């Protein structure tokens, strides 16, 4: 005859595993969201104009601007 576990003895262990799994999932989502937001913020900084250069009509109307 083997060792028999009842529901009460394993309940706390199962709840702890479930909680850890939930926290890991939330942490992964948060890290993914922060990484995605970080990429968008960097793109916005690259698109800003250089304040030391004057804005000319040629700069505004040039279709091949960088």
N, C-alpha and C positions, 0 to 999 in steps of 0.2 A: 504494500500500500504506500502510495506516494504522499507527499506533503500537499495538503489542500489549503488554498488561500480563499478567504471569503472576501466579499465586496468591501467590507469596512477596512480591512487591513491594507488593501491596495488603493483605496480611494484617494488618500493624500498624495501618494506618489504620482498617480495619474493626473491629479489636479496641478501638481507642480510641473509636470512635463507639458501639460496643456498651456499653462501660464508662460513657460519659457519659450514655447513655440510661438505663441502670440506676440510676445515681446520681441523675439527675433524678427518676425515678419514685419512688425511695425518699424523696427530699426532699419531694416532693409529698404522699406518704402521711403522712410525719411532721408536716408542716405542717397537714394536714387533721385528724390525730389530736389535735394540740395545740390547735387551734381548737375542736374538739369538747369536749375536756376543760376548756378555759377557760370555755366556756359553762356547763357543768355546775357548776363551782366557783362561778361568780357566782350561780347559782340557789340554791345551798345557803346562801350568805351572806344572801340576801334573806329566806329563810324563818326565820332565827333570831329569837328573841324579844328584845324590848327589856328589858334588865336593870333599867332604872330604874322600870318599871311593875310593880306587884304582880300576881300571878296570882290571879284570882278565879274563883269557881265559874261565874259568868255567862260569863266568857271561855272557860272550858273546855267548857261545854255549848252555847254559841251556835252553831247550824248555819250561820249567815250570816256567819261571821267572815272577815276579809280575809286 
